[in-house]
């Protein structure tokens, strides 16, 4: 019974996070406060940092507070030897991409920070580090992967739906179209997490996959 309550609590937590993120994104977009990572300048960097903090990093801080209260680990330590080597190598590649892209102004620096910290770190910490890890303690691994992947994938439909002003049917279709990719990509990041015994490797891989297109802009 205790296990079922924990699973229910985690699912409710995810839904609250999803609802919070959707309506906050919508509010920021409607008021012109949502800044594209590639359009950040000295005049709007404070707004970009504030919106990114409220949408993504605030939830990470809440989870960290929960972990501190419950005296649990932060999922970032304990990386095994192979995980450390791979993480270091891929981080060097990440920095190399930043150097090669050649824009060292705020407009060039912010995407590098955004994809590593705001996107990769926050998403891996929330969905693999917290949601998956806590679910796996109560249910089979494959179910934990599916549940965390479904929720993570669904959230990728939020911003397009807000920008394009989808109807409810279009929004639901967009969510359904993202679920498969969320499960598959989530399974890959979970595998990296389990193999390396830390979130550091999946965070860097996630950041690389999102950031490397900067080379073609």
C-alpha positions in Angstrom: 0.0 0.0 0.0 2.8 2.3 0.8 4.4 1.7 -2.6 1.1 2.6 -4.4 0.9 5.8 -2.4 4.4 6.7 -3.4 3.7 6.1 -7.1 0.5 8.1 -6.9 2.4 10.9 -5.2 5.0 11.0 -8.0 2.4 11.0 -10.7 0.5 13.8 -9.1 3.9 15.7 -8.7 4.5 15.3 -12.4 1.0 16.5 -13.4 1.4 19.6 -11.1 4.8 20.3 -12.7 3.3 19.9 -16.2 0.3 22.2 -15.5 2.6 24.8 -13.9 5.0 24.7 -16.8 2.3 24.9 -19.5 0.5 27.9 -18.0 3.7 29.7 -17.1 5.0 29.3 -20.6 1.7 30.5 -22.0 1.7 33.5 -19.7 5.3 34.5 -20.7 4.6 34.0 -24.4 1.4 36.0 -24.4 3.2 38.9 -22.6 6.3 38.7 -24.9 8.6 37.6 -22.0 9.7 34.3 -23.6 13.1 34.9 -25.1 14.5 32.5 -27.7 17.9 31.2 -26.5 19.5 32.4 -29.8 18.0 35.9 -29.4 19.4 36.7 -26.0 21.2 40.0 -25.8 22.5 42.3 -23.0 19.2 44.1 -23.0 17.0 41.0 -22.4 19.4 38.5 -20.7 17.9 39.2 -17.2 14.4 38.4 -18.5 15.7 35.2 -20.2 17.4 34.0 -17.0 14.3 34.8 -15.0 11.9 33.0 -17.3 14.2 30.0 -17.6 14.7 29.8 -13.9 11.0 29.9 -13.2 10.0 27.4 -15.9 12.8 24.8 -15.3 15.3 25.4 -12.5 12.8 26.4 -9.8 11.4 22.8 -9.9 14.9 21.4 -9.6 15.5 23.5 -6.5 12.2 22.2 -5.0 13.3 18.6 -5.7 16.7 19.3 -4.1 14.9 20.6 -1.0 12.8 17.4 -0.9 15.9 15.3 -1.2 17.7 17.3 1.6 14.7 16.8 3.9 14.5 13.1 3.0 18.3 12.8 3.3 18.7 11.3 -0.2 21.5 11.6 -2.8 21.4 14.1 -5.6 22.1 11.5 -8.4 25.2 13.4 -9.5 27.9 11.6 -7.5 29.2 8.1 -7.8 30.1 8.1 -11.5 32.1 5.0 -12.4 35.4 5.1 -14.2 34.0 4.6 -17.7 31.3 7.2 -17.0 33.8 9.8 -15.9 36.0 9.2 -19.0 33.0 9.4 -21.4 31.6 12.4 -19.6 34.9 14.3 -19.7 35.4 13.5 -23.4 31.9 14.5 -24.4 32.1 17.7 -22.3 35.3 18.6 -24.2 33.4 18.1 -27.4 30.6 20.3 -26.1 33.1 23.1 -25.3 34.7 22.5 -28.7 31.4 23.1 -30.4 31.1 26.4 -28.5 34.6 27.5 -29.6 34.0 26.4 -33.3 30.7 28.3 -33.6 32.6 31.4 -33.1 30.1 33.8 -31.4 31.4 34.7 -28.0 28.9 37.5 -27.3 26.0 37.0 -25.0 24.0 35.7 -28.0 26.6 33.0 -28.5 27.2 32.1 -24.9 23.6 31.8 -23.8 22.6 28.9 -26.0 25.6 27.0 -24.7 24.5 27.6 -21.1 20.8 27.1 -22.0 21.1 23.6 -23.5 23.5 22.4 -20.8 21.9 23.8 -17.7 18.3 24.9 -18.4 17.4 22.0 -20.7 19.7 19.0 -20.2 20.4 19.4 -16.5 16.9 20.3 -15.4 15.2 17.6 -17.5 17.6 14.8 -16.6 17.5 15.7 -12.9 13.7 15.9 -12.9 12.7 13.0 -15.1 15.6 10.5 -14.8 17.1 11.5 -11.5 14.0 12.1 -9.5 10.9 10.7 -11.2 12.5 7.5 -12.7 14.6 6.7 -9.7 11.8 7.0 -7.2 9.3 5.1 -9.4 11.8 2.3 -9.9 11.9 1.7 -6.2 8.2 0.8 -6.3 7.5 -0.6 -9.8 9.4 -2.6 -12.5 12.1 -0.7 -14.3 10.3 -0.8 -17.7 7.2 0.8 -16.2 9.3 3.5 -14.6 10.9 4.2 -17.9 7.6 4.3 -19.7 5.8 6.6 -17.2 8.7 9.1 -16.9 9.2 8.9 -20.7 5.5 9.6 -21.5 5.4 12.6 -19.2 8.7 14.0 -20.5 7.7 13.5 -24.1 4.3 15.1 -23.6 5.9 18.3 -22.3 7.7 18.7 -25.6 4.3 19.5 -27.2 3.7 22.5 -24.9 5.7 25.2 -26.5 4.6 24.4 -30.2 1.0 24.3 -29.0 1.3 27.7 -27.3 3.1 29.4 -30.2 0.8 27.9 -32.9 -2.4 28.3 -30.7 -3.5 24.7 -31.1 -7.1 23.6 -30.5 -7.6 21.0 -27.8 -7.7 18.2 -30.4 -4.5 19.5 -32.1 -2.9 19.8 -28.7 -3.8 16.2 -27.7 -2.5 15.0 -31.1 0.8 16.8 -30.6 1.2 15.2 -27.2 0.5 11.8 -28.6 3.0 12.3 -31.4 5.7 13.2 -28.8 5.1 10.3 -26.4 6.9 7.6 -28.5 10.0 9.7 -28.8 9.9 10.6 -25.2 9.9 6.9 -24.2 12.7 5.9 -26.6 14.9 8.9 -25.8 14.1 8.5 -22.1 15.1 4.9 -22.2 18.4 5.8 -23.8 19.2 8.4 -21.2 18.1 6.1 -18.4 20.4 3.4 -19.8 23.3 5.9 -19.7 22.3 6.9 -16.2 22.2 3.3 -14.9 25.5 2.3 -16.7 27.5 5.3 -15.5 25.8 5.4 -12.0 25.3 9.1 -12.3 23.3 11.7 -14.2 26.4 13.5 -15.4 26.8 11.4 -18.6 23.1 11.6 -19.7 23.1 15.3 -19.0 26.1 15.9 -21.3 24.8 13.6 -24.1 21.4 15.3 -23.9 23.1 18.8 -24.1 25.2 17.7 -27.1 22.2 16.4 -29.0 20.4 19.7 -28.5 23.3 22.1 -29.0 25.3 20.7 -31.9 22.9 22.2 -34.6 24.4 25.6 -33.6 27.2 24.6 -36.0 24.8 24.8 -38.9 23.2 28.2 -38.1 
